[in-house]
Amino acid sequence: MDLSISIVNWNTKDLSRDCLESVFKSKGGLNYEVFVVDNASVDGSTEMVRKKFPQVKLIENRQNLGFSKANNQALRKSKGRYFLLLNSDVIVLCDTLKKMVEFMDEHKKAGIAGCRLLNPDGTSQASYGDFHSIAKVLIGKLIPTNFTEKWLGRYMQSHRISREAREVDWVTGAFLIARREAIDEVGMLDENIFMYFEDDDWCYRMRKRGWKVYFVSQAQVVHLFGKSIQRVRHRISVESVVSKYYFYRKHYGRTRLCMLKIFQTGHSLLVMGLQLLNYLLRPNERNKVKELLHAHKEIIKLSFER
């Protein structure tokens, strides 16, 4: 079998339906299997999969196990030469799966590869990057995220589109294909990570063992960025910091972790100060402000844990 595809779903019925439809439209002559791992959804997702996509191998969890554990469930059952992590908020474009499998076949040292992520309007998203440094974290805290995302997207669109592939540090787990032999050598996704940074961690471990990570520009998908987490955005921001701290502790050591915590705490205090002004000046946004303040209180608390 050429490819095993794993889609983790948590209350994203409509997104998962559109994602699955795009997968089956873009088969491209490949022999593949599709897993949907449902993390205790209550929106009728599993019923939808059974009714509309009986060919899908459905795994139903009684609780939300997170991204890494859920994908590993599919990985243990999978039979493909390659294993694809695919977000439920991704639309696969024509020939993308075929192009990625062909790329992996041609590049025997590629342990992992990712494709170009597009916004619905056709502009590029940040699809890959360098491993996190303290300097990059500081810049990220000083410059708004939406600005950096737009700038990186425009940069990739103008400078990378003509290049078929380039070696990178990491590619995003929204669309990430991994070689079976590399997985057998390096291991599965780290189940200590609930969500976020599991892709960085996997790529880091792959590169450490001599495998290469590639960004393949000519293969493309549409990524409806953030649609799957809109209802729990502030909770997700806390989980992201938990995972980032774990990644630093695991790979970079205590000194760099301590520096990261200092920057993160300073950023959270600044955000809280600005949001308190919002609370006073914009009464109609007070519920939203309360959620954000609570999230940053949790982040500051995390920064003082060992």
C-alpha positions in Angstrom: 0.0 0.0 0.0 1.3 3.4 -1.0 -0.2 5.7 1.7 -2.0 5.8 5.0 -3.9 9.0 5.8 -4.8 10.0 9.3 -7.4 12.7 10.1 -8.0 13.6 13.7 -11.5 15.0 14.4 -12.9 16.8 17.4 -16.3 18.3 16.7 -15.4 19.4 13.2 -18.0 17.4 11.3 -18.4 19.8 8.3 -14.7 20.4 8.0 -13.9 16.7 8.1 -16.6 16.0 5.5 -15.1 18.5 3.1 -11.6 17.2 3.8 -12.6 13.6 3.2 -14.4 14.5 0.0 -11.2 16.3 -1.3 -9.1 13.2 -0.4 -11.2 10.8 -2.3 -11.3 13.2 -5.3 -7.5 13.4 -5.5 -6.7 9.7 -5.4 -4.4 9.9 -8.4 -4.1 6.2 -9.0 -2.6 5.6 -5.5 -3.4 2.6 -3.3 -4.2 4.2 0.0 -6.2 3.8 3.2 -7.9 6.6 5.2 -8.3 6.7 9.0 -10.5 9.1 10.9 -9.7 9.2 14.6 -12.5 10.8 16.5 -11.7 12.3 19.9 -15.1 12.0 21.6 -17.0 14.4 19.3 -20.6 15.3 20.2 -21.6 17.0 16.9 -22.5 13.8 14.9 -19.1 13.5 13.3 -18.9 9.7 13.7 -22.4 9.2 12.3 -21.5 11.4 9.3 -18.3 9.3 8.6 -20.2 6.0 8.8 -23.0 7.2 6.5 -21.0 9.2 3.8 -17.6 7.4 3.9 -18.1 3.7 4.7 -14.6 3.0 3.3 -13.0 5.1 6.0 -11.4 3.2 9.0 -13.0 4.9 11.9 -11.5 4.9 15.4 -13.7 6.3 18.1 -12.2 7.5 21.4 -14.3 8.0 24.6 -12.3 11.1 25.5 -10.2 13.7 23.8 -6.7 12.1 23.7 -5.1 15.0 21.8 -3.4 15.1 18.4 -0.3 12.9 19.0 -2.0 10.0 20.7 -4.9 10.0 18.2 -2.6 9.9 15.2 -0.5 7.2 16.8 -3.6 5.0 17.1 -4.0 5.2 13.3 -0.2 4.8 12.8 -0.2 1.5 14.7 -3.0 0.1 12.5 -1.7 1.5 9.2 -0.1 -0.4 6.4 1.2 2.3 3.9 4.7 2.9 2.9 4.1 6.5 3.9 2.0 7.9 6.7 0.2 11.3 6.2 -0.9 13.6 9.0 -3.8 15.6 7.6 -5.8 18.3 9.5 -9.5 18.1 9.3 -9.5 21.8 8.1 -7.5 21.0 5.0 -8.8 20.7 1.4 -6.5 18.5 -0.7 -6.0 19.8 -4.2 -5.8 17.6 -7.3 -2.6 15.5 -7.7 -1.2 16.7 -4.4 -1.2 13.2 -2.8 0.4 11.7 -5.9 3.0 14.4 -6.1 4.0 13.9 -2.5 4.3 10.1 -2.8 6.4 10.5 -6.0 8.6 13.0 -4.3 9.2 10.6 -1.4 9.9 7.8 -3.8 12.5 9.9 -5.6 14.2 11.2 -2.4 15.2 8.2 -0.4 16.7 10.2 2.5 13.5 12.2 3.0 12.1 11.2 6.4 9.4 13.8 6.3 8.0 16.3 3.7 5.3 18.9 3.7 3.6 20.8 0.9 2.6 24.5 0.4 -0.4 25.6 2.5 -2.8 28.1 0.8 -5.4 30.4 2.3 -8.8 30.2 0.6 -7.9 33.3 -1.5 -4.8 31.5 -2.9 -2.2 33.3 -0.9 0.4 31.3 0.9 0.6 30.5 4.6 3.7 29.8 6.7 4.2 26.1 5.8 7.7 25.4 7.2 10.4 27.1 9.2 13.6 26.9 11.3 13.7 25.4 14.7 12.8 27.9 17.5 15.4 30.1 18.9 15.2 32.6 21.8 15.7 35.4 19.4 12.8 34.3 17.2 10.6 33.9 20.3 11.4 37.5 21.3 10.6 38.8 17.9 7.4 36.8 17.9 6.4 38.4 21.1 7.1 41.9 19.9 5.5 41.6 16.5 1.8 40.7 16.1 1.3 37.1 14.9 -1.1 38.1 12.1 1.6 40.4 10.7 4.3 37.8 10.7 2.0 35.2 9.2 1.0 37.5 6.3 4.6 38.6 5.8 5.9 35.0 5.8 3.1 34.0 3.4 3.9 36.8 0.9 7.7 36.0 1.2 7.1 32.3 0.4 4.7 33.1 -2.4 7.2 35.4 -4.1 10.4 33.6 -3.4 9.7 29.9 -3.1 6.9 29.1 -5.6 9.4 28.4 -8.5 11.5 25.9 -6.5 10.3 22.4 -6.5 11.6 21.5 -3.1 14.0 22.7 -0.4 15.4 21.1 2.8 14.0 22.8 5.9 14.0 22.3 9.7 10.3 21.5 10.1 7.0 21.4 8.2 3.6 21.9 9.7 1.6 18.9 10.9 -1.4 20.2 9.0 -0.1 18.2 6.1 3.0 16.1 6.9 4.0 12.9 5.1 6.5 10.5 6.8 8.4 7.5 5.6 7.7 4.2 7.2 11.4 3.2 7.6 12.1 6.6 9.2 9.2 6.2 11.7 10.4 2.7 12.6 13.9 4.1 13.3 12.9 7.4 15.1 9.6 6.4 16.7 6.1 7.6 16.6 4.8 11.0 17.7 5.6 12.0 21.2 2.4 11.3 23.2 3.6 13.7 26.0 2.5 16.4 23.6 -1.3 16.9 23.6 -1.2 19.2 20.6 1.2 21.7 18.9 4.9 21.2 18.6 4.4 17.5 17.9 5.4 18.3 14.3 8.5 20.3 15.4 9.5 17.4 17.7 9.1 14.7 15.0 11.1 16.7 12.5 13.8 17.5 15.1 14.2 13.8 15.9 14.2 12.8 12.2 17.0 15.2 11.4 18.9 14.2 14.5 19.0 10.6 13.2 20.1 11.7 9.7 16.8 11.9 7.8 16.0 15.0 5.8 12.9 17.2 6.0 11.6 18.8 2.8 9.2 21.5 1.8 7.7 20.7 -1.6 6.3 23.9 -3.2 4.6 22.4 -6.2 2.2 20.3 -4.1 -0.5 22.4 -2.5 -3.5 22.2 -0.2 -6.0 24.8 1.1 -5.8 25.2 4.9 -8.7 26.9 6.6 -6.4 28.0 9.3 -7.9 28.1 12.8 -11.4 27.0 11.8 -11.1 23.8 13.8 -10.2 25.6 17.1 -12.3 28.8 17.0 -14.5 27.8 19.9 -11.6 27.1 22.3 -9.0 29.5 21.0 -7.9 30.7 24.5 -7.6 27.2 25.8 -5.5 26.3 22.8 -3.1 29.2 23.5 -2.4 27.7 26.9 -1.9 24.2 25.4 0.5 25.7 22.9 2.7 27.1 25.7 2.6 23.8 27.5 3.9 22.1 24.4 6.5 24.7 23.7 7.9 24.5 27.2 8.0 20.7 26.9 9.9 20.9 23.6 12.5 23.3 25.0 13.0 21.1 28.1 13.4 18.0 26.0 15.7 19.3 23.3 17.3 22.6 24.4 17.9 22.3 28.2 17.0 24.2 31.3 18.9 27.5 30.5 17.1 28.2 27.3 13.8 27.0 28.8 14.3 29.5 31.6 14.9 32.3 29.1 11.8 31.3 27.2 9.7 31.4 30.3 11.0 34.9 31.2 10.0 36.2 27.7 6.6 34.5 27.8 5.8 35.8 31.3 6.7 39.4 30.2 4.5 39.0 27.2 1.6 37.7 29.2 1.9 40.5 31.7 1.9 43.1 28.9 -1.2 41.5 27.2 -3.0 41.4 30.6 -2.3 45.1 31.1 -3.7 46.0 27.7 -6.7 43.8 28.2 -7.5 45.4 31.5 -7.8 48.7 29.6 -10.1 47.0 27.2 -12.2 45.7 30.1 -12.7 49.3 31.3 -13.2 50.9 27.9 -15.2 48.3 26.0 -18.0 46.8 28.3 -19.4 44.8 25.4 -16.2 42.8 25.1 -15.8 41.9 28.8 -16.6 38.2 28.5 -14.0 37.8 25.8 -11.5 39.8 27.9 -12.1 37.6 30.9 -11.3 34.5 28.9 -8.1 36.0 27.6 -7.0 37.2 31.1 -7.7 33.7 32.5 -5.6 32.1 29.7 -2.6 34.4 30.4 -2.9 33.8 34.2 -2.6 30.1 33.5 0.4 30.7 31.2 2.2 32.8 33.9 1.5 30.0 36.4 3.0 27.5 34.0 6.1 29.6 33.8 6.8 29.1 37.5 6.3 25.4 37.4 9.4 23.2 37.3 
